[in-house]
Amino acid sequence: MKKTSLSDIAKSLGVSKTLVSFVLNGQGDKNGISPNTQKMVLNKAKELNYKPNHIARGLRLGKSQTIGLVVADISNKFYAKIAKKIEEVASKHNYNLIFCSSDENPEKEIELINMLKERQVDGMIISTTQKNASVFSKLKKENYPFVLIDRKIPKLLANFTGVDNYKGAYEATEQLINNGFQKIGLLKISPAHLSPIVEREKGYRGALKNNGTRVNNKLIRTIDCANIREEVRLVLQELIMPPFKIDAIFSVNNNITVACMEYLNEMNIRIPQDIALVSFDDIDLFRFSYPTITAVAQPIEKIGEVSVNILMNEINGISQNNKEVVLPVKLIERRSCGIFTNNNGVQIEK
C-alpha cells in the first residue's frame, strides 16, 4: 500500500503542499492559516492515515527528534520509573527516547554518551557515575544540551534535577532516634563518591550529632553495588553481634533494604522488635511486606517530568542558565521503624 504523502493531502483538499506542511508541523497560527482550515487538514491527515517522516522532518529542522537517557542501573526500580516518565513526557514533545544503562561503570558511561552523540540525539538526560566533570565540561563547551538527574558533580555548573537527600536522611535517622534506637547502622552503596550517597551520610551524621548521639564510624558500611545480597549478609553478620550489636539500620538504597529484609527474615530476626529498618527510596514492596517498611519517598515522576522540560528548553534555545531543581522528599512512617510516642504520651507500635 502506498504511503500517504503531504501532496496526497494537499491534492485531496485543493490546497498547497506548503500549507499542509505548516499545519502538520504546528506552524499554522504563525503563518496565518485559519483554525477551520487547520482542522480540515488535520482531519484529512487522520482520514488518510498519514504518518510523518521523522527522518525527513529532522533533516529539515536540523533535529533528530530523539533524546538519550543514560541511567546507572536499569535493574533499580527507581530508574525504571524515571525512564517510563521521561519517555511519556518526551512523547508529548514529539520526541523519541533511546535508553541506556551504564551499570555504574564510568568508562561505559562515556562510551554511551559518545554513541548517543554519534546517533545525533538532540540532547541527553544522565544519571552520572563520574568522579570529575571533564566529560560534561566538554559537552558544555560544545553547547550540547544535557541535564543531570539524581546525581550531580561538585563545582560543575549544569542543569540538574534531584531531591533533598540530606533532609530525607536526617528525618529518617531522627525518626529512629525518637523511637528510642541508639545504635543505628548506616548501609551505603558504592560508588561512595556519588552525591546522593554523600548527602545521605551527612544527613545521618547530622541527625545523630544534633540529637546528642555519638557517631560511630564502625557502624557505617559500604555495600558493593555489584554484589549487594552477599555484601549485606556479611556486613549484618558482623553488625548484629557484639561489640556492635546494632538495634536499627538506615539503608540508603532500596536494593540494600530488600537484601536486609531477606537476611533478617532468614535469621529469624524480627523487624522492628529486634532491629528496626528504614530505607531511603520507597517501592511498592515496602507497602505490602510484613512488616511494612518505613521509607523516604522521592517524587520520581516529577524528577522525570522536570528533567525533560529543562532539556526541551535547552534544545529549543530557551536559556536555562544552569537550572538546578531540588525537589522535596517525604518520610513515610510504617511499622518497621519501631515504637513511637503519640501526643498523649502513649507508646504505639507502628
For each residue, the residues with C-beta under 8 A, 3 or more apart:
1:
2:
3: 51
4: 8 9 45 48 49 50 51
5: 8 9 50
6: 9 10 17 20 21 24
7: 10 11 17
8: 4 5 11 12 48 50
9: 4 5 6 12 13 20 41 44 45 48 50
10: 6 7 13 14 15 16 17 19 20
11: 7 8 14
12: 8 9 44 48
13: 9 10 20 40 41 44
14: 10 11
15: 10 19 20 37 41
16: 10 19 20
17: 6 7 10 20 21
18: 21 22
19: 10 15 16 22 23 31 33 37 41
20: 6 9 10 13 15 16 17 23 24 41 45
21: 6 17 18 24 25
22: 18 19 25 27 28 30 31 33
23: 19 20 26 27 28 33 37 38 41 42
24: 6 20 21 41 42 45 50 52
25: 21 22 57
26: 23
27: 22 23 30 31
28: 22 23 31 33 37 38 41
29: 32 33 38
30: 22 27
31: 19 22 27 28
32: 29
33: 19 22 23 28 29 37 38
34: 37 38
35: 38 39
36: 39 40
37: 15 19 23 28 33 34 40 41
38: 23 28 29 33 34 35 41 42
39: 35 36 42 43
40: 13 36 37 43 44
41: 9 13 15 19 20 23 24 28 37 38 44 45
42: 23 24 38 39 45 46
43: 39 40 46 47
44: 9 12 13 40 41 47 48
45: 4 9 20 24 41 42 48 50
46: 42 43 49 50
47: 43 44
48: 4 8 9 12 44 45
49: 4 46
50: 4 5 8 9 24 45 46
51: 3 4
52: 24 57
53: 56 57
54: 57 58 65 96
55: 58 59
56: 53 59 60
57: 25 52 53 54 60 61 65
58: 54 55 61 62 63 64 65
59: 55 56 62
60: 56 57
61: 57 58
62: 58 59
63: 58 122 315
64: 58 119 120 121 122
65: 54 57 58 94 95 96 122
66: 95 96 97 98 119 120 121 122
67: 90 95 96 97 98 121 122 123 124 125 308 311 315
68: 97 98 99 100 112 113 116 119 121 123 124 125
69: 83 86 97 98 99 100 124 125 126
70: 100 101 102 109 112 113 116 124 125 126 127 128
71: 74 76 79 82 83 99 100 101 102 127
72: 76 79 101 102 103 104 127 128 129 151
73: 76 79 101 103 104 225
74: 71 79 80 83 99 101
75: 255
76: 71 72 73 79 80 253 254 255
77: 80 81 254 283
78: 81 82 150 254 281 283 298 300
79: 71 72 73 74 76 82 83 101 127
80: 74 76 77 83 84
81: 77 78 84 85 300 301 304
82: 71 78 79 85 86 149 150 300 303 304
83: 69 71 74 79 80 86 87 97 99 304
84: 80 81 87 88 304
85: 81 82 88 89 300 301 303 304 305
86: 69 82 83 89 90 97 125 304 307 308
87: 83 84 90 91 97 99
88: 84 85 91 92 304
89: 85 86 92 93 304 305 308 309
90: 67 86 87 93 95 96 97 308
91: 87 88 94 95 96
92: 88 89
93: 89 90 308 312
94: 65 91
95: 65 66 67 90 91 122 312
96: 54 65 66 67 90 91
97: 66 67 68 69 83 86 87 90
98: 66 67 68 69 116 119 121
99: 68 69 71 74 83 87
100: 68 69 70 71 112 115 116
101: 70 71 72 73 74 79
102: 70 71 72 105 106 108 109 112 129
103: 72 73 108
104: 72 73 129 190 191 225 226
105: 102 108 109 129
106: 102 109 110 129 130 131
107: 110 111
108: 102 103 105 111 112
109: 70 102 105 106 112 113 126 128 129 130 135
110: 106 107 113 114 130 135
111: 107 108 114 115
112: 68 70 100 102 108 109 115 116
113: 68 70 109 110 116 117 124 126 135 139
114: 110 111 117 118
115: 100 111 112 118 119
116: 68 70 98 100 112 113 119 121 124
117: 113 114 120 121 144
118: 114 115
119: 64 66 68 98 115 116
120: 64 66 117
121: 64 66 67 68 98 116 117 124
122: 63 64 65 66 67 95 145 315
123: 67 68 144 145 146 147 311 314 315
124: 67 68 69 70 113 116 121 144 145 146 147 311
125: 67 68 69 70 86 146 147 148 149 307 308 311
126: 69 70 109 113 146 147 148 149
127: 70 71 72 79 148 149 150 151
128: 70 72 109 136 148 151 153
129: 72 102 104 105 106 109 151 191 194
130: 106 109 110 133 134 135 136 153
131: 106 153 191 193
132: 153
133: 130 136 137 153 155 156
134: 130 137 138
135: 109 110 113 130 138 139
136: 128 130 133 139 140 146 148 153 156 158
137: 133 134 140 141 156
138: 134 135 141 142
139: 113 135 136 142 144 146
140: 136 137 143 144 158
141: 137 138
142: 138 139
143: 140
144: 117 123 124 139 140
145: 122 123 124 311 314 315
146: 123 124 125 126 136 139 158 159 311 314
147: 123 124 125 126 158 159 160 161 307 310 311 314
148: 125 126 127 128 136 151 152 153 158 159 160 161 162
149: 82 125 126 127 160 161 162 303 304 307
150: 78 82 127 161 162 163 196 303
151: 72 127 128 129 148 162 194 195 196
152: 148 156 158 160 162 195 324
153: 128 130 131 132 133 136 148 156 158 195
154: 195
155: 133
156: 133 136 137 152 153
157: 322
158: 136 140 146 147 148 152 153 322
159: 146 147 148 310 311 314 320 322 323 324
160: 147 148 149 152 323 324 325
161: 147 148 149 150 303 306 307 310 324 325 327
162: 148 149 150 151 152 165 195 196 303 325 326 327
163: 150 168 196 298 299 303 326 327 328 329
164: 167 168 326 327 328 329
165: 162 168 169 195 196 199 200 203 280 329
166: 169 170 199 200 202 203 206
167: 164 170 171 203 328 329
168: 163 164 165 171 172 200 203 280 296 298 329 331
169: 165 166 172 173 199 200 201 202 203 204 207 250 252 280 296
170: 166 167 173 174 203 204 206 207
171: 167 168 174 175 203 207 296 331
172: 168 169 175 176 203 204 207 250 278 279 280 294 296 331
173: 169 170 176 177 184 203 204 207 208 250 278
174: 170 171 177 178 207 211
175: 171 172 178 179 278 294 331 333 337 340
176: 172 173 179 181 184 248 250 276 278 337 338
177: 173 174 180 181 182 184 207 208 211 213
178: 174 175 340
179: 175 176 276 337 338 339 340 350
180: 177 338 339
181: 176 177 184 247 248 276 338
182: 177 213 247
183: 216 219 244 245 246 247 248
184: 173 176 177 181 204 208 213 219 246 247 248 249 250
185: 219 220 221 239 244 246 248 249 250
186: 201 204 219 220 221 249 250 252
187: 221 223 232 235 249 250 251 252 253 256 260
188: 192 197 200 201 220 221 222 223 252 253
189: 192 197 222 223 225 228 252 253 255 256
190: 104 222 223 224 225
191: 104 129 131 194 197 225
192: 188 189 197 198 222
193: 131 197 198
194: 129 151 191 197 198
195: 151 152 153 154 162 165 198 199
196: 150 151 162 163 165 199 200 252
197: 188 189 191 192 193 194 200 201 252
198: 192 193 194 195 201 202
199: 165 166 169 195 196 202 203
200: 165 166 168 169 188 196 197 203 204 252 280
201: 169 186 188 197 198 204 205 220 252
202: 166 169 198 199 205 206
203: 165 166 167 168 169 170 171 172 173 199 200 206 207
204: 169 170 172 173 184 186 200 201 207 208 220 250
205: 201 202 208 209 215
206: 166 170 202 203 209 210
207: 169 170 171 172 173 174 177 203 204 210 211
208: 173 177 184 204 205 211 213 214 215
209: 205 206 213 215
210: 206 207
211: 174 177 207 208
212:
213: 177 182 184 208 209
214: 208
215: 205 208 209
216: 183 219 220
217: 220
218: 244
219: 183 184 185 186 216 239 244 246
220: 185 186 188 201 204 216 217
221: 185 186 187 188 235 239
222: 188 189 190 192
223: 187 188 189 190 228 231 232 235 253 256 259
224: 190 227 228 231
225: 73 104 189 190 191 228
226: 104
227: 224 230 231
228: 189 223 224 225 231 232 255 256 259
229: 232 233 259 262 263
230: 227 233 234
231: 223 224 227 228 234 235 259
232: 187 223 228 229 235 236 256 259 260 263
233: 229 230 236 237 259 263
234: 230 231 237 238
235: 187 221 223 231 232 238 239
236: 232 233 239 240 249 260 263 264
237: 233 234 240 241
238: 234 235 241 244
239: 185 219 221 235 236 244 245 246
240: 236 237 244 245 246 267 269 275
241: 237 238 244 245
242: 245
243:
244: 183 185 218 219 238 239 240 241
245: 183 239 240 241 242
246: 183 184 185 219 239 240 249 275
247: 181 182 183 184 274 275 276
248: 176 181 183 184 185 272 275 276 277 278 338
249: 184 185 186 187 236 246 260 275 276 277 278
250: 169 172 173 176 184 185 186 187 204 278 280
251: 187 254 256 257 260 277 278 279 280
252: 169 186 187 188 189 196 197 200 201 256 280
253: 76 187 188 189 223 256 257 279 280 281
254: 76 77 78 251 257 258 279 280 281 282 283 286 295
255: 75 76 189 228 258 259
256: 187 189 223 228 232 251 252 253 259 260 279
257: 251 253 254 260 261 277 279 281 286 293 295
258: 254 255 261 262 285
259: 223 228 229 231 232 233 255 256 262 263
260: 187 232 236 249 251 256 257 263 264 277
261: 257 258 264 265 271 277 289 293
262: 229 258 259 265 266
263: 229 232 233 236 259 260 266 267
264: 236 260 261 267 269 270 271 274 275 277
265: 261 262 268 269
266: 262 263
267: 240 263 264
268: 265
269: 240 264 265 274 275
270: 264 273 274 275
271: 261 264 274 275 276 277 291 335 336
272: 248 275 276 277 291 335 336 337 338 339 350
273: 270
274: 247 264 269 270 271
275: 240 246 247 248 249 264 269 270 271 272
276: 176 179 181 247 248 249 271 272 336 337 338
277: 248 249 251 257 260 261 264 271 272 293 294 336 337
278: 172 173 175 176 248 249 250 251 293 294 295 296 336 337
279: 172 251 253 254 256 257 282 286 293 294 295 296
280: 165 168 169 172 200 250 251 252 253 254 295 296
281: 78 253 254 257 295 296 297 298
282: 254 279 286 287 295 296 297 298 332
283: 77 78 254 286 295
284: 287 288
285: 258 288 289 293
286: 254 257 279 282 283 289 292 293 295 334
287: 282 284 292 334
288: 284 285 292
289: 261 285 286 292 293
290:
291: 271 272 334 335 336
292: 286 287 288 289 334 335 336
293: 257 261 277 278 279 285 286 289 334 335 336
294: 172 175 277 278 279 331 332 333 334 335 336 337 350
295: 254 257 278 279 280 281 282 283 286 331 332 334
296: 168 169 171 172 278 279 280 281 282 329 330 331 332
297: 281 282 329 330 331 332
298: 78 163 168 281 282 303 327 329
299: 163 302 303 327 328 329
300: 78 81 82 85 303 304
301: 81 85 304 305
302: 299 305 306 327
303: 82 85 149 150 161 162 163 298 299 300 306 307 327
304: 81 82 83 84 85 86 88 89 149 300 301 307 308
305: 85 89 301 302 308 309
306: 161 302 303 309 310 325 327
307: 86 125 147 149 161 303 304 310 311
308: 67 86 89 90 93 125 304 305 311 312
309: 89 305 306 312 313
310: 147 159 161 306 307 313 314 320 323 325
311: 67 123 124 125 145 146 147 159 307 308 314 315
312: 93 95 308 309 315 316
313: 309 310 316 318 319 320
314: 123 145 146 147 159 310 311 317 318 320
315: 63 67 122 123 145 311 312
316: 312 313
317: 314
318: 313 314
319: 313
320: 159 310 313 314 323
321:
322: 157 158 159
323: 159 160 310 320
324: 152 159 160 161
325: 160 161 162 306 310
326: 162 163 164
327: 161 162 163 164 298 299 302 303 306
328: 163 164 167 299
329: 163 164 165 167 168 296 297 298 299
330: 296 297
331: 168 171 172 175 294 295 296 297
332: 282 294 295 296 297
333: 175 294 337 340 350
334: 286 287 291 292 293 294 295 337 350
335: 271 272 291 292 293 294 349 350
336: 271 272 276 277 278 291 292 293 294 350
337: 175 176 179 272 276 277 278 294 333 334 340 350
338: 176 179 180 181 248 272 276 349 350
339: 179 180 272 347 348 349 350
340: 175 178 179 333 337 347 348 350
341: 345 346 347 348
342: 345 346 348
343:
344:
345: 341 342
346: 341 342
347: 339 340 341
348: 339 340 341 342
349: 335 338 339
350: 179 272 294 333 334 335 336 337 338 339 340
